[in-house]
Amino acid sequence: MARMLLELIPEALRRGLQPEREGSTAPMPGPKIKAKIKHNVVVHLNDGSRRKGVADAFDPSRASFLLKEVDVAGNMVAVHDIDLQNVHAAFFVRDLALMRTSRHTYRDAPVTPPRPAPNGKRLRVTFTWGEIMDGMSYDYDPRAMGFYLYPLGPLNRAYNIEKVFVARKATARVEMLSED
């Protein structure tokens, strides 16, 4: 029975080769697709300045990341190699509000996300510049360089913030909130 099934499978598939081009004996090359994840980011730097742009790869375990800064028309104006030692927070946003004429409202709200996983911690973070944000963190460790915070407040920057990388040095206070 197994032999009969194997005979039904084309030779190329059984040997693990890709389909051949018509009129060619060489196998077709496989697709070389490398997905790049692009993030809209607003970076709050140690000196109090902010930069808006697109980051292809943000990894807090690396020393730096590239930020492609954009102007109000959405055109790239500069590329910055940003040292993570100079970052207080990186706000990952749905849009950079480049051409928006008004704030998002409840009608613009994304579909309500599922209830956070039970292993997360509800936190209230007070930043050194006075801003307070409530959210969930799945990697908070007070000894670590930083952590990700997923905002819970209904109007966190009018629904625009998806997550925030918070550097430990940017926190004036971090409180654990009860699970109500």
C-alpha positions as a Markdown table, in Angstrom:
| # | Residue | x | y | z |
|---|---|---|---|---|
| 1 | Met | 0.0 | 0.0 | 0.0 |
| 2 | Ala | 2.8 | 2.4 | 1.0 |
| 3 | Arg | 4.6 | 1.6 | -2.3 |
| 4 | Met | 1.5 | 2.4 | -4.3 |
| 5 | Leu | 1.1 | 5.8 | -2.6 |
| 6 | Leu | 4.8 | 6.6 | -3.3 |
| 7 | Glu | 4.3 | 5.8 | -6.9 |
| 8 | Leu | 1.5 | 8.4 | -7.0 |
| 9 | Ile | 3.8 | 11.2 | -5.7 |
| 10 | Pro | 5.7 | 12.8 | -8.5 |
| 11 | Glu | 9.5 | 12.2 | -8.6 |
| 12 | Ala | 10.4 | 15.8 | -7.9 |
| 13 | Leu | 8.3 | 16.0 | -4.8 |
| 14 | Arg | 9.4 | 12.7 | -3.4 |
| 15 | Arg | 13.1 | 13.8 | -3.8 |
| 16 | Gly | 12.3 | 17.2 | -2.3 |
| 17 | Leu | 13.1 | 19.2 | -5.4 |
| 18 | Gln | 11.2 | 22.2 | -6.6 |
| 19 | Pro | 9.2 | 22.2 | -9.8 |
| 20 | Glu | 11.2 | 22.6 | -13.0 |
| 21 | Arg | 10.9 | 25.5 | -15.4 |
| 22 | Glu | 9.2 | 24.5 | -18.6 |
| 23 | Gly | 11.7 | 23.3 | -21.1 |
| 24 | Ser | 14.5 | 23.1 | -18.5 |
| 25 | Thr | 16.1 | 20.3 | -16.6 |
| 26 | Ala | 17.4 | 22.5 | -13.8 |
| 27 | Pro | 15.2 | 23.0 | -10.7 |
| 28 | Met | 13.7 | 26.5 | -10.2 |
| 29 | Pro | 15.4 | 28.5 | -7.5 |
| 30 | Gly | 13.3 | 28.9 | -4.4 |
| 31 | Pro | 11.9 | 32.3 | -3.4 |
| 32 | Lys | 14.3 | 34.5 | -1.5 |
| 33 | Ile | 12.0 | 36.5 | 0.5 |
| 34 | Lys | 13.3 | 38.1 | 3.7 |
| 35 | Ala | 10.5 | 39.8 | 5.6 |
| 36 | Lys | 11.4 | 43.1 | 7.2 |
| 37 | Ile | 9.2 | 44.3 | 10.0 |
| 38 | Lys | 9.0 | 48.1 | 10.0 |
| 39 | His | 7.9 | 49.9 | 13.1 |
| 40 | Asn | 6.6 | 53.5 | 13.4 |
| 41 | Val | 8.5 | 54.8 | 16.4 |
| 42 | Val | 8.7 | 58.0 | 18.4 |
| 43 | Val | 11.9 | 58.0 | 20.4 |
| 44 | His | 12.3 | 60.0 | 23.6 |
| 45 | Leu | 16.0 | 60.7 | 24.1 |
| 46 | Asn | 17.9 | 61.5 | 27.3 |
| 47 | Asp | 18.3 | 65.2 | 26.3 |
| 48 | Gly | 14.5 | 65.6 | 26.1 |
| 49 | Ser | 14.4 | 65.7 | 22.3 |
| 50 | Arg | 12.1 | 63.4 | 20.3 |
| 51 | Arg | 12.6 | 61.8 | 16.9 |
| 52 | Lys | 9.8 | 60.3 | 14.7 |
| 53 | Gly | 10.5 | 57.8 | 12.1 |
| 54 | Val | 10.6 | 54.2 | 11.0 |
| 55 | Ala | 12.8 | 51.5 | 12.5 |
| 56 | Asp | 13.4 | 48.3 | 10.6 |
| 57 | Ala | 14.7 | 46.4 | 13.6 |
| 58 | Phe | 14.5 | 47.4 | 17.2 |
| 59 | Asp | 16.1 | 45.0 | 19.5 |
| 60 | Pro | 16.9 | 46.2 | 23.1 |
| 61 | Ser | 19.6 | 43.5 | 23.4 |
| 62 | Arg | 21.6 | 45.4 | 20.7 |
| 63 | Ala | 23.7 | 48.5 | 21.3 |
| 64 | Ser | 21.9 | 50.7 | 18.7 |
| 65 | Phe | 19.2 | 50.7 | 16.0 |
| 66 | Leu | 18.6 | 52.7 | 12.8 |
| 67 | Leu | 15.8 | 55.2 | 12.7 |
| 68 | Lys | 14.7 | 56.7 | 9.4 |
| 69 | Glu | 13.5 | 60.1 | 10.4 |
| 70 | Val | 10.5 | 61.4 | 8.3 |
| 71 | Asp | 9.2 | 64.9 | 7.8 |
| 72 | Val | 5.5 | 66.0 | 8.0 |
| 73 | Ala | 4.9 | 64.8 | 4.4 |
| 74 | Gly | 6.3 | 61.4 | 5.2 |
| 75 | Asn | 9.5 | 61.7 | 3.3 |
| 76 | Met | 12.7 | 60.3 | 4.8 |
| 77 | Val | 14.9 | 63.2 | 5.8 |
| 78 | Ala | 17.7 | 61.5 | 7.7 |
| 79 | Val | 18.9 | 58.2 | 9.0 |
| 80 | His | 20.1 | 58.1 | 12.6 |
| 81 | Asp | 22.1 | 55.4 | 14.3 |
| 82 | Ile | 20.6 | 55.7 | 17.8 |
| 83 | Asp | 22.5 | 54.4 | 20.7 |
| 84 | Leu | 20.2 | 52.7 | 23.2 |
| 85 | Gln | 22.1 | 54.3 | 26.1 |
| 86 | Asn | 20.7 | 57.6 | 24.9 |
| 87 | Val | 17.1 | 56.4 | 24.8 |
| 88 | His | 14.6 | 57.0 | 27.6 |
| 89 | Ala | 11.6 | 55.4 | 25.8 |
| 90 | Ala | 10.6 | 54.2 | 22.3 |
| 91 | Phe | 6.9 | 54.5 | 21.6 |
| 92 | Phe | 5.7 | 52.1 | 18.9 |
| 93 | Val | 2.7 | 53.8 | 17.3 |
| 94 | Arg | 0.1 | 52.9 | 14.7 |
| 95 | Asp | 0.8 | 56.1 | 12.8 |
| 96 | Leu | 3.2 | 59.0 | 13.2 |
| 97 | Ala | 0.4 | 61.6 | 13.0 |
| 98 | Leu | 2.2 | 63.3 | 10.1 |
| 99 | Met | -0.8 | 64.5 | 8.2 |
| 100 | Arg | -3.5 | 64.0 | 10.8 |
| 101 | Thr | -5.6 | 67.1 | 11.4 |
| 102 | Ser | -7.3 | 65.8 | 14.6 |
| 103 | Arg | -6.8 | 63.3 | 17.4 |
| 104 | His | -8.2 | 59.8 | 17.1 |
| 105 | Thr | -11.5 | 59.3 | 18.9 |
| 106 | Tyr | -13.4 | 56.3 | 20.2 |
| 107 | Arg | -14.7 | 55.6 | 16.7 |
| 108 | Asp | -11.1 | 55.1 | 15.6 |
| 109 | Ala | -10.3 | 52.7 | 18.3 |
| 110 | Pro | -8.9 | 49.3 | 17.3 |
| 111 | Val | -10.9 | 46.2 | 18.0 |
| 112 | Thr | -10.7 | 45.5 | 21.7 |
| 113 | Pro | -7.7 | 43.2 | 22.3 |
| 114 | Pro | -8.2 | 39.9 | 24.2 |
| 115 | Arg | -7.8 | 40.0 | 28.0 |
| 116 | Pro | -4.0 | 40.0 | 28.8 |
| 117 | Ala | -2.4 | 36.7 | 29.6 |
| 118 | Pro | -2.3 | 35.9 | 33.4 |
| 119 | Asn | 1.5 | 35.9 | 33.5 |
| 120 | Gly | 1.7 | 39.7 | 32.8 |
| 121 | Lys | 2.1 | 42.3 | 35.5 |
| 122 | Arg | -0.2 | 45.4 | 35.6 |
| 123 | Leu | 2.0 | 48.4 | 36.1 |
| 124 | Arg | 1.7 | 52.1 | 36.6 |
| 125 | Val | 4.8 | 53.8 | 35.3 |
| 126 | Thr | 5.7 | 57.4 | 36.2 |
| 127 | Phe | 8.3 | 58.7 | 33.8 |
| 128 | Thr | 11.0 | 61.1 | 34.8 |
| 129 | Trp | 9.4 | 63.9 | 32.7 |
| 130 | Gly | 6.1 | 63.5 | 34.7 |
| 131 | Glu | 4.0 | 61.4 | 32.3 |
| 132 | Ile | 2.1 | 58.5 | 33.9 |
| 133 | Met | 1.1 | 55.4 | 31.9 |
| 134 | Asp | -0.8 | 52.2 | 33.0 |
| 135 | Gly | -0.1 | 49.0 | 31.2 |
| 136 | Met | 0.8 | 45.4 | 31.1 |
| 137 | Ser | 4.4 | 44.1 | 31.1 |
| 138 | Tyr | 5.5 | 40.5 | 30.4 |
| 139 | Asp | 9.2 | 41.1 | 30.9 |
| 140 | Tyr | 9.4 | 43.7 | 33.8 |
| 141 | Asp | 12.4 | 43.2 | 36.0 |
| 142 | Pro | 13.6 | 46.2 | 38.1 |
| 143 | Arg | 17.2 | 45.2 | 37.6 |
| 144 | Ala | 17.0 | 45.0 | 33.8 |
| 145 | Met | 18.0 | 47.7 | 31.4 |
| 146 | Gly | 14.4 | 48.2 | 30.3 |
| 147 | Phe | 11.0 | 46.5 | 29.6 |
| 148 | Tyr | 8.1 | 46.6 | 27.3 |
| 149 | Leu | 4.8 | 48.2 | 28.5 |
| 150 | Tyr | 1.5 | 47.6 | 26.6 |
| 151 | Pro | -0.8 | 50.5 | 27.4 |
| 152 | Leu | -4.2 | 49.6 | 29.1 |
| 153 | Gly | -5.7 | 53.0 | 29.4 |
| 154 | Pro | -8.6 | 53.7 | 27.0 |
| 155 | Leu | -7.2 | 56.9 | 25.7 |
| 156 | Asn | -3.5 | 56.3 | 25.8 |
| 157 | Arg | -2.4 | 59.0 | 23.3 |
| 158 | Ala | -5.8 | 58.5 | 21.7 |
| 159 | Tyr | -5.4 | 54.8 | 20.8 |
| 160 | Asn | -2.2 | 55.4 | 18.9 |
| 161 | Ile | 0.4 | 53.7 | 21.1 |
| 162 | Glu | 0.8 | 49.9 | 20.6 |
| 163 | Lys | 3.7 | 49.4 | 23.0 |
| 164 | Val | 6.5 | 51.2 | 24.7 |
| 165 | Phe | 10.1 | 50.2 | 25.4 |
| 166 | Val | 10.9 | 51.9 | 28.7 |
| 167 | Ala | 14.5 | 52.3 | 29.8 |
| 168 | Arg | 14.9 | 51.8 | 33.5 |
| 169 | Lys | 16.6 | 55.2 | 33.9 |
| 170 | Ala | 13.4 | 56.9 | 32.5 |
| 171 | Thr | 11.2 | 55.7 | 35.3 |
| 172 | Ala | 10.7 | 57.8 | 38.4 |
| 173 | Arg | 8.4 | 55.2 | 39.9 |
| 174 | Val | 6.9 | 51.8 | 38.9 |
| 175 | Glu | 3.9 | 50.5 | 40.9 |
| 176 | Met | 2.3 | 47.1 | 40.7 |
| 177 | Leu | -1.5 | 47.5 | 40.2 |
| 178 | Ser | -4.1 | 45.1 | 41.5 |
| 179 | Glu | -5.9 | 42.8 | 39.2 |
| 180 | Asp | -9.5 | 44.2 | 39.3 |
